[in-house]
Amino acid sequence: MIRAASVRPDVHATLLRRRPRKAVAKARGILEYPLHDYGPANSLSHVTPSGVLESIAIEQARYINGNLPTSVIGGFFIACIVAATFWKVAPHRDILIWLATGLTVGSYRMAMWRFFTRETQNWPMAHACIRHAMIGTALSGCLWGLTVLFLMPPGNILFQVILVFAISMMGVSAMFSFGVHYPTFLSFFIPSIVGAVVGLLLLGSTLHLEIAAGIIVFILVALRFAAAFHKMFVRSLELRYQNLGLVKELTAEKETAELANLAKSRFLAAASHDLRQPMHALNLYLGTLAGLELPHSARAMLGNVRQCADTMDELFRGLLDISRLDAGAVQPAFGVFAISGLLERIRMEFEPQARAKNLTLRVAQCSSCVRSDPALVERILRNFTANALRYSEAGRILIGCRRRTGFLRVGVYDTGAGIAADHQKSVFEEFFQVGNPNRDRTRGIGLGLAIVDRLSRLLEAPVTLRSEVGKGSMFAIDLPLSTDAARFVTPVSRRVSHNAIAGTMVVVVDDEEPILDAMRGLLEQWGCVVAAARSGTEARKQLETCLRVPDALICDFRLAAGENGIDVINDLRAEFNEDIPALILTGDTGPERIQQIESSDLKVLHKPIDAETLRDALAAILAQPQAGE
């Protein structure tokens, strides 16, 4: 917007002595044409209508003041040419007086130009600038109009026409110099051109009357074009300030949305962490119960409880995946692999589920090789297949590939309910589900396709959706083809014996008492010797008299008093001067926290964790030394 600056005290005092209503009336007079009313649809939050008037007046003043030197110097140059032309046919004294008066008026106008150029223009200065410009142009117009009284030689039609032509051309030039402000243009045009018409009419001959009629037509056309030019200039500025207002509104709304999103993320991270803690303890207690001898009725109830816990786990895993992708903690490992092995694993995983719903699952054979991250591609295709199973009640599901120029399209086709066209973009948003208003948990939680969208962008592999209500859907991903003959081989995972856990000493650090108690009970059930502490300091005190080096460390990441699990693990390793195998447990989903944890090079498990997952991870880190031999 226009910068406000200081105004000379005398000018400022003179301008502000006017009453407010009078000042507004002056502003509207300067603009000549009232601006459109700003309704709710296109309101400008940053400026009022009177503010727009003032801003446009400032721009008009700048434009007029910028053209003033050219107008003054050019006008005086033309006046000199006219004086030289008429020197032999008009009285020399009259010509010299006319030139001297024109020079005086020009000096006044240039003095005003220098003053308003030095001063930074604001609304009062713009008003004063336009007022002085109108005075200067009116004086100049009168001088040109008066030439008909002493420069138009009687009986010499050639010089008469030359003078009228010169005055007309000065009127045209005024349109370009001052047309942005209609009153300023009129202040020159009317006295100059009217004088020429009056002079022609006074001569009285038929020829002079005809020329006067032509000049009158010229006046009407010039006034029309000048008015149109002025209106276009004002409207363009009006739109400019309107656009500036809209940009500011959009910027403010964007900032508000970003703040709201940040607040949502913080709330989600805090709520997720706090919810994961009791959920994690619940899973550990359920794992401990599963290892006990229970009556048949109690075991059936335990199964129902674990099913509820699994549903909660699915939600937390989805939120964690979204957070890890948004945090940039997932980095693709690109390589060349055969798509056939990946499709076979998906068939083996989902075929029993398809049979249970009386669906036919068919996987078409494909011998092509692609270049991408096989684990992330498998995750995408698993989500596609899981969705197809959820939303198909009858018919079949087909997983197939089609070769295109430079890429392979791997698609999952189903004969399910289909997706309406107006919902096809929304299905990739978090928690959006079509046809599940009652939030049936058997149909997922609505994060699968949101994860797919992020993974596809990470892999730079476009996702295609085609669907028709009542006929089914096709979800596909385009993967770059590779001509490399190499084939991807799934690494053979080494089976770790759970018997290796028994007899080991495990240090557990967690500031949540229920989790600490559940962890101690579960590990002792597995035959471990457990040292459980609520902080790193407490763990070191417990181990001061211990002659045995712990076999494994399990630490929560976020601890009380500003401690974190990474520092505790590093301190305990330094205490025993041993690279003790360690696990980090965390319920944090904040992007920055995830990046910090992922960069620690420690094995990380995200809460809530069930007993089997914990047992597998503990057995794996205990087996690492043997695996490295």
NULUMTI-629372 format. One record per residue (C-alpha): residue in one letter; x, y, z. Coordinates in steps of 0.1 Angstrom, whole numbers, plus 2048, in hexadecimal, padded with zeros to 3 digits. Layout:
<atoms>
aXYZ;...
</atoms>
This chain:
<atoms>
m800800800;i8098257FE;r82382F818;a81984B830;a833866835;s837888844;v8278A6834;r8338C9837;p8228D8856;d8138F5844;v8048E1828;h7F88C6840;a7E88DF857;t7D78F183A;l7C98D082C;l7BD8C284D;r7AA8E2857;r78E8D783F;r7718C484E;p77189E849;r75289E834;k7618B981E;a7818A581A;v76E88680F;a75A89A7F7;k77A8A87E9;a7888847E5;r76987A7D2;g76B8997BC;i78F8907B4;l78586D7A8;e76887A794;y759857793;p74D8467B3;l75C8247BB;h7468057BC;d7377FC7DD;y74B7E27F0;g7337C77FB;p73C7A880F;a7457957F0;n7627AB7E7;s7697BF807;l78C7CC80E;s7957C5832;h7B57D982F;v7A57FA822;t78480C824;p77381B805;s78083D80F;g7A282E812;v7A08217EF;l7968447E3;e7B48527F4;s7CB8387E6;i7BE83E7C2;a7C28637C7;i7E685E7D1;e7ED8497B1;q7DC86479C;a7F287F7AC;r81186B7A5;y808865781;i7FF88A77B;n81E89678D;g83487E77A;n82788B758;l8298B0762;p84D8B7756;t8468A9734;s8268BC731;v8358DD73C;i8558DB728;g8438CD709;g8288E770B;f84190470E;f8558F56F0;i8358F56DB;a82D9186E7;c84F9236DA;i8489136B8;v8269246B6;a8369466C0;a8519426A5;t83793868B;f821956693;w83D96F698;k83897F676;v812981678;a80B98B69C;p8179A76B2;h8389A06C2;r82F9AF6E3;d8109986E6;i8259796DE;l8409826F7;i826989713;w81596770B;l83695570D;a84196672D;t81F95E73D;g82293A732;l846938740;t839946761;v81D92C763;g835911759;s84D91B774;y83191978E;r8278F6782;m84C8EA783;a8508F87A6;m8318E47B1;w83F8C579F;r8608C87B2;f84F8CD7D3;f8378AF7CF;t8538997C1;r86989F7E0;e84D8987F8;t8418757FD;q81C8757F3;n80086B80A;w7DC875808;p7DF899813;m7FD89E7FC;a7EB88D7DF;h7CD8A47E3;a7E48C37E4;c7F88B67C6;i7D88B27B0;r7CA8D37BB;h7EA8E67B0;a7EB8D1790;m7C88DC788;i7D190178E;g7F08FE778;t7DE8ED75B;a7C190575D;l7D992375A;s7EB91273D;g7CA90A72C;c7BE92E72F;l7DE93B71F;w7D9924701;g7B592E6FE;l7BD9536FF;t7D49506E0;v7B69546CA;l7B39786D6;f7D69846CB;l7E79686B7;m7CB95F69E;p7D2977680;p7B398366E;g7AF97964A;n7CB95F64C;i7B993D64C;l7DA92964B;f7E793766C;q7C593567B;v7C3910674;i7E790B680;l7DE91B6A2;v7BE9076A6;f7D18E769D;a7EC8EF6B7;i7D28F56D2;s7C08D56C9;m7E18C16CB;m7E88D06ED;g7C58C46F8;v7CE8A16EC;s7EF8A16FE;a7DD8AB71E;m7C788C71B;f7E687671E;s7F788B739;f7D9891750;g7BE879744;v7C1864763;h7B0880776;y79388E762;p7908B0774;t7B58B876E;f7B18AF749;l7928C5746;s7A38E2757;f7BB8E5739;f7A58D871D;i7868ED722;p796910724;s7AE909708;i7978F96EF;v77990F6F7;g78F92D6EF;a79791F6CD;v7729196C5;v76893C6D1;g78394B6BB;l77693869C;l7529426A3;l75C9666A6;l76B966684;g74895C677;s74F94F654;t74092E648;l76291E647;h76A92866B;l74891C676;e74F8FA666;i7708F8676;a760901698;a7468E5693;g7628CD68D;i7748D86AC;i7548D46C0;v7528B06B4;f7778AB6BD;i76F8B96E0;l7538A06E6;v7688826DA;a78688E6EF;l77089270E;r76186F709;f78385F705;a792872722;a775867739;a77984372E;f79F844734;h799854757;k77F839760;m79581D754;f7B282A769;v79D82D788;r78E80B783;s7B07FA77D;l7BC80979E;e79C7FF7AF;l7A17DB7A4;r7C67DD7AE;y7BD7E77D2;q7A17CE7D2;n7BA7B37C8;l7D37BF7E2;g7B77BC7FC;l7AE7997F0;v7D378E7F1;k7D579C814;e7B578A81E;l7C276980F;t7E376D820;a7D2773841;e7BB75583C;k7D9740831;e7EC74A851;t7CD743866;a7CA721855;e7EF71985B;l7EC72387F;a7CD70E883;n7DF6F1872;l7FD6F6889;a7E66F78A7;k7D56D789B;s7F66C6895;r8026D08B8;f7E16C48C7;l7E26A48B4;a80669D8BE;a7FF6A48E3;a7DE6918E3;s7EE6748CF;h80B6728E7;d7F4672906;l7DD6588F7;r7F96428EC;q80763E90F;p7E862C91F;m7E361A8FE;h80760D8FF;a802602923;l7E25F191A;n7F35DD8FE;l80E5D2916;y7F55C7930;l7E25B4915;g8025A390B;t80859992F;l7E458C932;a7E8578912;g805565922;l7F155B941;e7DA53D945;l7B654B941;p79453C941;h78453891E;s76B554924;a78656B930;r79C563912;a77E56B8FB;m77958C90C;l79F592909;g79C58D8E3;n7815A78E1;v7965C08F5;r7B35B98DE;q79E5BF8BF;c7945E28CD;a7B95E88D5;d7C25DE8B1;t7A95F88A4;m7BA6138B9;d7DC6078AD;e7D160B889;l7C762F88F;f7E86378A1;r7FC626886;g7EA63B86B;l7F065B87E;l815652883;d81964B85E;i80A66C855;s82067E86E;r84066C862;l83867583E;d831699846;a85169B85A;g86668E83D;a871671853;v869658837;q88365781C;p87E6407FE;a8996267F6;f8966247D0;g8A06047BE;v8975ED7A1;f8805D17AA;a8685B9799;i8445C179F;s83959D79F;g8475947C1;l8365B27D1;l8145A97C2;e8185857CD;r81D5907F1;i7FE5A57EF;r7EA5887E1;m7F55717FD;e7EC58B817;f7CA59580A;e7BD5757FA;p7B056681B;q79D586823;a78E587800;r782563804;a77356B825;k75D586814;n75556F7F6;l76A5857DF;t78157A7C3;l7A45887C6;r7B85857A6;v7DC5917A0;a7E759377B;q80A588774;c8235A276B;s84859E763;s8525C3762;c86C5D4778;v8675F7786;r87D610798;s86F61C7BA;d86F6137DF;p8605F07E1;a8555F4805;l8426157FF;v8336087DF;e8275E97F1;r8175FF80C;i8046127F1;l7F75F37E0;r7EE5E3801;n7D9602809;f7C86007E7;t7C05DB7EC;a7B45E0810;n79C5FB804;a78F5E57E8;l7885C9801;r7765E1819;y75F5F17FF;s7575D27EA;e73B5BC7F5;a73A5A67D6;g74C59F7B6;r77259F7B2;i7925B37B7;l7AD5B379C;i7D05BF7A1;g7E15C477F;c7FC5D876C;r7FC5EA74C;r81B5F673A;r81B61A72E;t83662E71D;g852630738;f83D624755;l829607763;r80660D770;v7FE5F678D;g7D95F7795;v7C05E77AD;y79D5E379D;d77E5DB7B1;t7585D77AC;g74F5EA7CB;a7386077D2;g74D6207BF;i7546447C6;a7406627BA;a75467B7A5;d7506977BE;h7606817D9;q77D6747C5;k79668F7D1;s78968F7F5;v79166A7FA;f7B66737FC;e7B068A81A;e7B467F83E;f79766D84E;f780671830;q76C652828;v75064D80E;g73163A819;n73C63783D;p728652850;n72663C86F;r74C638870;d74B61286E;r76D60787B;t76E5E9864;r771601847;g791611855;i797634862;g79C648842;l7C264C843;g7CC632829;l7C864780A;a7D666681B;i7F6652821;v7F56467FD;d7F366A7F1;r812673805;l8256547FB;s81E6597D6;r82B67D7D7;l84A6707EA;l8506567CF;e84666E7B3;a82E6537A7;p80C66179D;v7EC6507AA;t7CE64C793;l7AA64779F;r78E63D788;s76C634797;e74763278F;v72C62F7A9;g71E60C7AA;k7385FE793;g7595FF7A6;s77A6117A7;m79D61079B;f7BB61D7AF;a7DC61C79D;i8006297A1;d818630785;l83B62378A;p859629774;l86260B75F;s8865FE761;t8985EB746;d8B15DD760;a8B15B8760;a8B75B7785;r89B5AA79B;f8925B57BD;v89759B7D7;t88559D7F8;p89E59C814;v89A57C828;s89258884B;r8A5576866;r88E56587E;v89856F8A1;s8925568BD;h87D5648D9;n88F54C8F1;a8AD5638EF;i89957C904;a897566923;g8B256E93C;t8BC58F92E;m8BE5AF943;v8A85CB935;v8A85EF942;v88760093C;v884626940;d86163693E;d852652953;e82E643950;e82962C96E;p80E61695D;i82561093F;l842609956;d82E5F096A;a8205DF94A;m8425DD93A;r8525CE959;g8365B395C;l8395AA937;l85F5A8936;e860593956;q84657C947;w85F57792A;g87A56E943;c88D58F943;v89E5A0960;v88F5C3961;a89C5E496E;a8805FD96B;a885622971;r87264296B;s890656961;g8B4653955;t8C165E977;e8AC644989;a8B8629971;r8DD632977;k8D763099D;q8C760D99A;l8E5601985;e90061099B;t9045EF9AF;c8FC5D9991;l91A5C5985;r9085BA966;v9075CE945;p8E35D193A;d8DB5BD91A;a8C25D690D;l8B45F8914;i89060290D;c889628912;d86C63E90C;f87665C8F8;r86467890B;l86C676930;a86668D94D;a87C6AB956;g8876B1932;e89868F92E;n89567B90E;g89C657907;i8B865D8EE;d8CD66F909;v8C5654923;i8D063990C;n8F064B903;d8F7652928;l8F262D932;r908621915;a923639921;e91F62E945;f92660993C;n93D61291E;e9285FA90A;d9135FE8EA;i8F55EF8FB;p8D85E58E3;a8BC5FE8E8;l8986058DE;i8876278DE;l8626288E5;t84E6478DC;g82B6548D9;d8356748C9;t82767C8A6;g8346A08A2;p8496A3882;e8676B4893;r86769A8AE;i86567D895;q88268B882;q89768D8A2;i88F66A8AB;e89465B889;s8B666C887;s8C265A8A7;d8CA639894;l8B96278B0;k89E60D8AB;v87D61F8B0;l85B6118B9;h83D6288B8;k8236248D3;p80B6138D8;i81F5F28D4;d8105D08D9;a8235B58EC;e82D5A18CD;t83C5BF8BB;l8505C88DA;r85C5A48DE;d8675A28B9;a8795C48BC;l88B5BB8DC;a8965998CE;a8A25AA8AF;i8B95C38C1;l8C65A88D8;a8CF5938BA;q8E25AF8A8;p9055A68B4;q9005828A8;a8F358F888;g9115A4882;e92A587887;
</atoms>
